[in-house]
Amino acid sequence: MDPTRIILAGGWISLMLVYLLGDVLRLFSGDAQPGRIGDRAASSWMWLVAALVMLVPIAMITVSLMVPAEPLRWITVIVSAALVLFNLSGLPYQGLYDNVLIVVGFAFNGLVIWQALAWHPVAEP
């Protein structure tokens, strides 16, 4: 298997863990209120959107290992850039830790994009 695929999958795993760490810290710090997203009561569609956003890096782990190289390059760039834009729309976050984690997430997104664009795939069987 092309080592870049493993690096891309690792980047998505790292991003997913950063997102999950932010969620856990938000719960323990008291910055999250049960049943609310931001300052509003959350409806079922809001929870669905939250679940879908969190599923993106999880799905990209599998996509990184299975999709042919050339479409994977552009899927990776587009999805990673979309996550950056999505997270930028929420800045600044309440806790300093959350803002730091988002910057770390941006760094992982940047590394994933850079790796995808610099990739010279080896011939795959």
C-alpha atoms as an extended CHARMM CRD file, in Angstrom:
* protein
*
       125  EXT
         1         1  MET       CA              0.0000000000        0.0000000000        0.0000000000  PROA      1               0.0000000000
         2         2  ASP       CA              1.2160000000        3.4950000000       -0.8390000000  PROA      2               0.0000000000
         3         3  PRO       CA              2.5730000000        5.0740000000        2.3720000000  PROA      3               0.0000000000
         4         4  THR       CA              0.8330000000        8.3670000000        1.5880000000  PROA      4               0.0000000000
         5         5  ARG       CA             -2.5350000000        6.6490000000        2.0330000000  PROA      5               0.0000000000
         6         6  ILE       CA             -1.4850000000        5.6600000000        5.5440000000  PROA      6               0.0000000000
         7         7  ILE       CA             -0.2840000000        9.1950000000        6.2660000000  PROA      7               0.0000000000
         8         8  LEU       CA             -3.5980000000       10.6310000000        5.0300000000  PROA      8               0.0000000000
         9         9  ALA       CA             -5.5830000000        8.1480000000        7.1330000000  PROA      9               0.0000000000
        10        10  GLY       CA             -3.4040000000        9.0570000000       10.1440000000  PROA      10              0.0000000000
        11        11  GLY       CA             -4.0690000000       12.7440000000        9.5390000000  PROA      11              0.0000000000
        12        12  TRP       CA             -7.8230000000       12.1330000000        9.5450000000  PROA      12              0.0000000000
        13        13  ILE       CA             -7.5220000000       10.0550000000       12.7310000000  PROA      13              0.0000000000
        14        14  SER       CA             -5.5940000000       12.8870000000       14.3730000000  PROA      14              0.0000000000
        15        15  LEU       CA             -8.1970000000       15.4450000000       13.3080000000  PROA      15              0.0000000000
        16        16  MET       CA            -11.0100000000       13.2590000000       14.6250000000  PROA      16              0.0000000000
        17        17  LEU       CA             -9.2430000000       12.9410000000       17.9820000000  PROA      17              0.0000000000
        18        18  VAL       CA             -8.7510000000       16.7230000000       18.2080000000  PROA      18              0.0000000000
        19        19  TYR       CA            -12.4880000000       17.2250000000       17.5970000000  PROA      19              0.0000000000
        20        20  LEU       CA            -13.3580000000       14.5990000000       20.2130000000  PROA      20              0.0000000000
        21        21  LEU       CA            -10.9270000000       16.1130000000       22.7290000000  PROA      21              0.0000000000
        22        22  GLY       CA            -12.6440000000       19.4760000000       22.2830000000  PROA      22              0.0000000000
        23        23  ASP       CA            -16.0380000000       17.8680000000       22.9220000000  PROA      23              0.0000000000
        24        24  VAL       CA            -14.8140000000       16.0960000000       26.0550000000  PROA      24              0.0000000000
        25        25  LEU       CA            -13.1570000000       19.2310000000       27.4390000000  PROA      25              0.0000000000
        26        26  ARG       CA            -16.3060000000       21.2480000000       26.7160000000  PROA      26              0.0000000000
        27        27  LEU       CA            -18.3160000000       18.7900000000       28.8120000000  PROA      27              0.0000000000
        28        28  PHE       CA            -15.8630000000       18.7300000000       31.7210000000  PROA      28              0.0000000000
        29        29  SER       CA            -15.3010000000       22.4980000000       31.7170000000  PROA      29              0.0000000000
        30        30  GLY       CA            -19.0230000000       23.2030000000       31.8710000000  PROA      30              0.0000000000
        31        31  ASP       CA            -18.9390000000       25.1470000000       28.5950000000  PROA      31              0.0000000000
        32        32  ALA       CA            -21.4850000000       22.7390000000       27.0730000000  PROA      32              0.0000000000
        33        33  GLN       CA            -25.0680000000       22.6720000000       28.2760000000  PROA      33              0.0000000000
        34        34  PRO       CA            -27.0770000000       19.4710000000       27.7910000000  PROA      34              0.0000000000
        35        35  GLY       CA            -29.6510000000       19.8060000000       25.0260000000  PROA      35              0.0000000000
        36        36  ARG       CA            -28.1180000000       23.0040000000       23.6200000000  PROA      36              0.0000000000
        37        37  ILE       CA            -25.8370000000       23.8120000000       20.7370000000  PROA      37              0.0000000000
        38        38  GLY       CA            -24.3120000000       27.2100000000       21.2790000000  PROA      38              0.0000000000
        39        39  ASP       CA            -26.9200000000       29.4740000000       22.7970000000  PROA      39              0.0000000000
        40        40  ARG       CA            -30.0010000000       27.7080000000       21.4320000000  PROA      40              0.0000000000
        41        41  ALA       CA            -32.0020000000       24.6090000000       22.2310000000  PROA      41              0.0000000000
        42        42  ALA       CA            -30.9250000000       21.8990000000       19.8230000000  PROA      42              0.0000000000
        43        43  SER       CA            -33.4630000000       20.2470000000       17.5800000000  PROA      43              0.0000000000
        44        44  SER       CA            -33.0570000000       16.8030000000       16.0680000000  PROA      44              0.0000000000
        45        45  TRP       CA            -31.8250000000       18.2310000000       12.7510000000  PROA      45              0.0000000000
        46        46  MET       CA            -29.0590000000       20.1270000000       14.5960000000  PROA      46              0.0000000000
        47        47  TRP       CA            -27.8950000000       16.8970000000       16.2470000000  PROA      47              0.0000000000
        48        48  LEU       CA            -27.9960000000       15.2040000000       12.8430000000  PROA      48              0.0000000000
        49        49  VAL       CA            -25.7600000000       17.9300000000       11.3720000000  PROA      49              0.0000000000
        50        50  ALA       CA            -23.3690000000       17.6140000000       14.3380000000  PROA      50              0.0000000000
        51        51  ALA       CA            -23.2090000000       13.8420000000       13.8400000000  PROA      51              0.0000000000
        52        52  LEU       CA            -22.5890000000       14.2180000000       10.1010000000  PROA      52              0.0000000000
        53        53  VAL       CA            -19.7730000000       16.7260000000       10.6700000000  PROA      53              0.0000000000
        54        54  MET       CA            -18.1240000000       14.3630000000       13.1530000000  PROA      54              0.0000000000
        55        55  LEU       CA            -18.5400000000       11.4670000000       10.7070000000  PROA      55              0.0000000000
        56        56  VAL       CA            -16.5560000000       13.2740000000        8.0010000000  PROA      56              0.0000000000
        57        57  PRO       CA            -13.0500000000       12.5480000000        9.3440000000  PROA      57              0.0000000000
        58        58  ILE       CA            -14.1480000000        9.0220000000       10.2940000000  PROA      58              0.0000000000
        59        59  ALA       CA            -15.3660000000        8.3530000000        6.7510000000  PROA      59              0.0000000000
        60        60  MET       CA            -12.2340000000        9.9370000000        5.2860000000  PROA      60              0.0000000000
        61        61  ILE       CA            -10.0810000000        7.3440000000        7.0620000000  PROA      61              0.0000000000
        62        62  THR       CA            -11.7350000000        4.6060000000        4.9960000000  PROA      62              0.0000000000
        63        63  VAL       CA            -11.8530000000        6.7510000000        1.8540000000  PROA      63              0.0000000000
        64        64  SER       CA             -8.0950000000        7.3900000000        2.1780000000  PROA      64              0.0000000000
        65        65  LEU       CA             -7.4230000000        3.6790000000        2.1260000000  PROA      65              0.0000000000
        66        66  MET       CA             -9.8640000000        2.6200000000       -0.5980000000  PROA      66              0.0000000000
        67        67  VAL       CA            -10.4630000000        5.2970000000       -3.2490000000  PROA      67              0.0000000000
        68        68  PRO       CA             -8.1600000000        5.4580000000       -6.2910000000  PROA      68              0.0000000000
        69        69  ALA       CA             -5.3180000000        7.9450000000       -5.9720000000  PROA      69              0.0000000000
        70        70  GLU       CA             -6.3290000000       10.7500000000       -8.3380000000  PROA      70              0.0000000000
        71        71  PRO       CA             -9.9040000000       11.2280000000       -7.0910000000  PROA      71              0.0000000000
        72        72  LEU       CA             -8.6550000000       10.7730000000       -3.5170000000  PROA      72              0.0000000000
        73        73  ARG       CA             -6.2730000000       13.7050000000       -3.9340000000  PROA      73              0.0000000000
        74        74  TRP       CA             -9.1290000000       16.0950000000       -4.7900000000  PROA      74              0.0000000000
        75        75  ILE       CA            -11.6550000000       14.5960000000       -2.3810000000  PROA      75              0.0000000000
        76        76  THR       CA             -9.0910000000       15.1180000000        0.3910000000  PROA      76              0.0000000000
        77        77  VAL       CA             -8.3880000000       18.7370000000       -0.5600000000  PROA      77              0.0000000000
        78        78  ILE       CA            -12.0690000000       19.6570000000       -0.9200000000  PROA      78              0.0000000000
        79        79  VAL       CA            -13.2600000000       17.9320000000        2.2630000000  PROA      79              0.0000000000
        80        80  SER       CA            -10.3960000000       19.2740000000        4.3540000000  PROA      80              0.0000000000
        81        81  ALA       CA            -10.9100000000       22.8350000000        3.0620000000  PROA      81              0.0000000000
        82        82  ALA       CA            -14.6550000000       22.5470000000        3.7540000000  PROA      82              0.0000000000
        83        83  LEU       CA            -13.9500000000       21.5410000000        7.3610000000  PROA      83              0.0000000000
        84        84  VAL       CA            -11.6400000000       24.5420000000        7.7690000000  PROA      84              0.0000000000
        85        85  LEU       CA            -14.3660000000       26.8810000000        6.4780000000  PROA      85              0.0000000000
        86        86  PHE       CA            -16.9700000000       25.2270000000        8.7120000000  PROA      86              0.0000000000
        87        87  ASN       CA            -14.7670000000       25.6670000000       11.7830000000  PROA      87              0.0000000000
        88        88  LEU       CA            -13.8350000000       29.2430000000       10.8680000000  PROA      88              0.0000000000
        89        89  SER       CA            -17.5260000000       30.1110000000       10.9070000000  PROA      89              0.0000000000
        90        90  GLY       CA            -17.6840000000       29.3310000000       14.6270000000  PROA      90              0.0000000000
        91        91  LEU       CA            -14.6940000000       31.3950000000       15.7680000000  PROA      91              0.0000000000
        92        92  PRO       CA            -14.0300000000       32.5510000000       18.3880000000  PROA      92              0.0000000000
        93        93  TYR       CA            -15.0870000000       29.7570000000       20.7060000000  PROA      93              0.0000000000
        94        94  GLN       CA            -15.8720000000       30.2370000000       24.3870000000  PROA      94              0.0000000000
        95        95  GLY       CA            -12.8550000000       28.4970000000       25.9270000000  PROA      95              0.0000000000
        96        96  LEU       CA             -9.2030000000       29.2250000000       25.2200000000  PROA      96              0.0000000000
        97        97  TYR       CA             -8.6240000000       25.4590000000       24.9760000000  PROA      97              0.0000000000
        98        98  ASP       CA            -11.2760000000       25.2690000000       22.2290000000  PROA      98              0.0000000000
        99        99  ASN       CA             -9.6190000000       28.0130000000       20.1860000000  PROA      99              0.0000000000
       100       100  VAL       CA             -6.2270000000       26.3240000000       20.5740000000  PROA      100             0.0000000000
       101       101  LEU       CA             -7.6780000000       22.9730000000       19.5160000000  PROA      101             0.0000000000
       102       102  ILE       CA             -9.2920000000       24.5380000000       16.4490000000  PROA      102             0.0000000000
       103       103  VAL       CA             -5.9160000000       25.9990000000       15.4350000000  PROA      103             0.0000000000
       104       104  VAL       CA             -4.3750000000       22.5490000000       15.9210000000  PROA      104             0.0000000000
       105       105  GLY       CA             -7.2010000000       21.1310000000       13.7890000000  PROA      105             0.0000000000
       106       106  PHE       CA             -6.4170000000       23.7170000000       11.1000000000  PROA      106             0.0000000000
       107       107  ALA       CA             -2.7850000000       22.5660000000       11.1990000000  PROA      107             0.0000000000
       108       108  PHE       CA             -3.8440000000       18.9390000000       10.6760000000  PROA      108             0.0000000000
       109       109  ASN       CA             -6.1280000000       20.0280000000        7.8240000000  PROA      109             0.0000000000
       110       110  GLY       CA             -3.2100000000       21.9300000000        6.2870000000  PROA      110             0.0000000000
       111       111  LEU       CA             -0.9080000000       18.9230000000        6.5920000000  PROA      111             0.0000000000
       112       112  VAL       CA             -3.5100000000       16.6420000000        5.0120000000  PROA      112             0.0000000000
       113       113  ILE       CA             -4.0070000000       19.0730000000        2.1140000000  PROA      113             0.0000000000
       114       114  TRP       CA             -0.2590000000       19.5000000000        1.6510000000  PROA      114             0.0000000000
       115       115  GLN       CA              0.3100000000       15.7340000000        1.7110000000  PROA      115             0.0000000000
       116       116  ALA       CA             -2.4620000000       15.1420000000       -0.8260000000  PROA      116             0.0000000000
       117       117  LEU       CA             -1.1580000000       17.8150000000       -3.2110000000  PROA      117             0.0000000000
       118       118  ALA       CA              2.4690000000       16.6820000000       -2.8970000000  PROA      118             0.0000000000
       119       119  TRP       CA              1.5390000000       13.0340000000       -3.4270000000  PROA      119             0.0000000000
       120       120  HSD       CA              3.1160000000       11.1490000000       -6.3220000000  PROA      120             0.0000000000
       121       121  PRO       CA              1.1710000000        7.8760000000       -6.2360000000  PROA      121             0.0000000000
       122       122  VAL       CA              2.9660000000        4.6300000000       -6.9030000000  PROA      122             0.0000000000
       123       123  ALA       CA              1.3450000000        2.2190000000       -9.3240000000  PROA      123             0.0000000000
       124       124  GLU       CA             -1.4680000000        0.3910000000       -7.5700000000  PROA      124             0.0000000000
       125       125  PRO       CA             -2.4290000000       -3.1650000000       -8.5250000000  PROA      125             0.0000000000
